[in-house]
C-alpha cells in the first residue's frame, strides 16, 4: 500500500463585497474561505493511497487555488464548507463494450481532489425527457453562481468544477516546468476518472510540427445541432443551453464521444493508455465513461448534492 497526505492552508481573503472584488483580480497565492465566517481559514486536506485494485482518495472538497467564489452570492446561496468524502477508482480499468453516460453523477476527481462534475440540473426535473441544462453555457452559468474557476458550491458547501479551471491547470503546469522534458512529458495529468482512466489537460505534443517540444490544442468532436428543438422539448433553437443541443460527429475533432483518445505514451504510462481530456468547448469535462465507474461517484436523481435548475428557466416553455 502506498500513501500520501497533502494539507495546504488557504488564508481568509474575503468577507464581503469589497473583498470579493479584490478576489476577482487576485494573483499569487490567492485564497479560499467561507464568506459567512470571518476569521475562518479553510484548509485543503487530501489523502490518497492504493489498496488492492483500488485507488482511494479522501478529501474535504476545499480547493487549493485562487479565483474561487465568493460564496454565497446572488446566484449561489451555499457558503463554502469542508465536506469529507471518500472516492474509489479501479487501478487497472477494463474497457466496456459500450460507453456509459454519467447522467447526474460526478465524472472524476482532480489531483487536488476537487470533484469534476459537468452534469447540470434537469429541465422541469424530468429525467425521462432528457433535457439537462448545460451549466457551462453563458445563459445558465451566471444564474447558478459558476465562478472564474468554472466551479461553485452545492447544498452542504462542497466545491466542485463544471469545467476546466485555467488557474488550477496553470498551477499544475508551473509545478512541473522545472522537471519537464520534450515529448510525452508535455502531457499534463490533471486527475482521474471514476472508471480509473487518467484525465489530461487539452494539450498534446504536436508531432506534425516537427518538434516534440511544441504543443497543439485538442478539439472535441461535438457541435451544435441545426434548427429548432423538437416538439415537447424546451422552446427555441439548439443554442447550447441544454446538453442535447449538441451532437457528436465522428472525426470532426481529435477526440471520441467520451472526449478521449488512445495515447502511445505518457509520463505515467510509458506503454500507453486511453485517456480523457478536458476541452475549452463542449463537453468541457467528459460526459461518458468507457469503463464501469465506481459507485462512490454516483449521484442519485433528486438527491442532496445535485444542482437545482435556475429559477428563471425551471419552467421553460415547451416547443
N, C-alpha and C positions, 0 to 999 in steps of 0.2 A: 504494500500500500504506500502510495506517495501522498504527501500532504503539504499544502502551503496556506499560510494565513496572511491576509493583507488587511491593513487598517489605515485609512487615510483620513486625517482630520480636516474638516472644512469649516471655515470661520464664518460666523453670522455676519452678513453684509447688509441685509435689508430688513426693514420692519415698517414699511410704509411707502407711499407714492414717490417721495423724493429719492429714497434709497433704491426703489425699483428702477427709476430712470438711470441711476448710476450703474446698476447691474447690466442694463441693456447694452451699455457701451464699454463694459469692463474687459480687461485683458489680464495677462499674467496668471496668477494662481486662481482667481475667481472665488466663488463661494456658493454654498448650498445651505439653506436654512429654512426653518418653519417661520413664515411671516407672521404668525399669530403668537409666537413665543419669544419675545425679545430676550436676548441673553442666552438663548438656547443654541448649542452647537451640535449639529448632526454630523455623524461620522460614517463614512463608507466602510462597512465591515463585511468582508467576504472570506470564505474558506472553501477551497476546492481540493478534492482528492479522488483517487481512483480506488475502487473496491470491487474485485472480481471483474465482471464485464461491464461495469457502470462507471461513468464519470459523474461525480456528485458535487453539486455547488450549494453552499449555504450562504445566503445573502440577506441583508436587511433592506435592500432595494433603495438605498440612498445613493445618488450619483456622486462621482468623484471629479466632475468637471464643472466649468462655469457655464454661463448662458442658460441657467435653469430658472424657470419661473418669471416673475414672482407668483407664488401661490399662497392663499387664494387670490383670484382676480374676478373680474366681472363675469367671466365665462366658466371658470373652474372654481367651484366653492370649496375644494378639498385642500387643506393645508398639507404640506409635505411632512411625512412622518416615517419612522422606521417601521417596516413591516417584515418580520423574519419569514423566510421561505426557503425550503429545500427543493432542489431540482435535480433530476437524474437523466442521464443520456447514455445510450449504448456506446461503448468504446469502439466496437467494430460493427458498424451498420451493414445491413444486408438489404440490397435494393429490392423493392416490391415490384410486382408485375405492372402495377398501375399506381400512379401518384395519388396522394390523398390531400384534399383541401383542408386547410386549417380551420375553416369556419370562424368561430369567435375565440379560438384558443391562441396562446402565445406561440410564435414561431420558433424562437430560440432565445439565447441569452448572450449578452456582450461579455467581453473579457473582464469588465469591471462589475459584472454580474447584475446589470440592469436588463430587464426583460425587453426583448424585441417583439413588439406586439402591433402588427399592422392592421389588425381587424377593427372594424368600425361597428357602430350600432345598426340595428335593422330598422328599415322604414316601417312605421306603424307596428313595430315589434312582431312582424310577421315573418317567421323563419321560412315557411313554405313558399312565400312569394319570392324570396331570394334577393331582394333589393337591399343590399348592405351599403350604408354610406361610406364613401371614400374619404377618410378623415384627413388625408393629405391634400385634398382639393382646396383651392383658395376659398371656395364658397362655404366650406364646412369648418376648416381648421380653426378659424378665429372664434367660432361660436362654441368650441369645447375647450378652449384655452391651450392650444398647442403652442409651445414656446419656441425660442430661437434655436433650440437643440432638437426640434421636432419631437418633443416629449411633453407629457403632462402627468398630473396626479389623478388617481381614481378614488372612489369611495374607500375610506380607510387610510388614504395618504400615500400609497405606494406609487413610485415614479416609474414610468416606462416610456420607451421610444416607439413612435409610429413610423418614423423614417430615419434616414441617416443623420447622425449628429456630426456635422462637419468639424465642430470644435473638438469633439472626442476623437475623431479619426486623425486629426492633425496632431493631437496629443500623443496618440499611439505612434504615429509616424516619426515624431521628434524623438521619442524614446528609442526607436530602432535605428535612426540615421547613422549613429556613430559605429554601429556594427553591420551596416548594410553593405551588401555585395551586389554587383550587377546580376542580371538574370532572374532566377527564381526568387532571390531574396527581396526583390521589389514587390512581391505579393505581400499584402498586409492582412494577417489574420485578425479579425475583429470579434469573433465569437463562435458559438457552437449552436447548431440547430437542435431541436428537440429529438430528432431522429439520429443524432450523433455525427452528422457531416459538418465539416468546418464552414464558416461564413467569412468571406473576404470582402474588402473594400472594392470599389469599382474599377481599379486599375490593374492591368497586367503588362508584362514585358511586351514591347512592340517589336517582335522578331522581324516583321516585314520591313521595318525601318533600317535594318542592317546593324543595329546596335542594341545589345541586350540591356543597356542602361536606360534606354528610352521607354516610355510607357504610353499606353493608349487607354482611353476610357471605354469600358464595355457598355453596350446598349442592350436594353431588353427587347423582346420580340412582341411587345404588346402595343396596340394602337387604339384610338377611339373609334367606335363604330360610327358609321354614317347614318344620318337621318334621325327620326324621332323614335322615342321609346315605344314599345308595342302597347296595345290595349291592355288595361289592367295594371300597368306599371305607373310609376311616378310620372306626371306630365312633363313634357319637354324633350329637348334634343339630347343625344348622348354627348354630354359636355364634361364628363369626368366627376360629377357629383356622386355617382354610385359606382361600385366595383364593376357591375355588369354593363357599364358604359364602355368597357374595354373588351377587346378581343385579342386572342393570341394568334399570331401568324408565323408559322414555322419559317425560319430563315430570314425574317425581317431584320433581326438584330443578331447579336452574338450569342444570346442565352436561350435556353429551352423554356418550356412552360413553367418549370419550377424556378426560373431565374437563376439557373446554374449551368455548369459545364464540367466536362472531364478535364483535369489538369494532368500534364505529364509529370510534373514535379513541383513541389512547394518546399519551403524551408522546414516544414513539419513532416511532410510526406514525400520523401525523396523518390519513392517509386510511383508517385502519382496518386490522385484521389479525385472523386467527384467533389465539387464544392459549390456552395451557393454564393451569390453576390448581392450586395445592396447596390441600388442604382439611383440616380438623381430623378429619373422618371418612373412612372408606374411600372411594376408594382412596388417600387422602393425597397421594402423588405419582402421577400418571397411569400406567396400565399399557398404554396403547395409543398408537401414533403414527398421525398422519394422512398422513404423507409417508414415503418411504423414508429410514430413518436412515443416518447414516454408519457404516461398519463399525468405526471406532475405538471405538465404544461397545459393541460386541458382546462377550459372554462365552460361550464355548463350554461346553456341558454337561460338568460334571466337571473343568473347568479350575481352575487356581490362581486365587483371587480370588472364587470362588463360595462363598457361605456354607454351612457344614455344618449339618445338621439337629441340633436339640438332642438330646443323647443320651437324655434321658428320654422322647422322643417318636419317635425314629427308627423304632422297631418298633411303632408304634401298632396295636392290634388292628383287624382287618378287620370291617366290618359284616356 
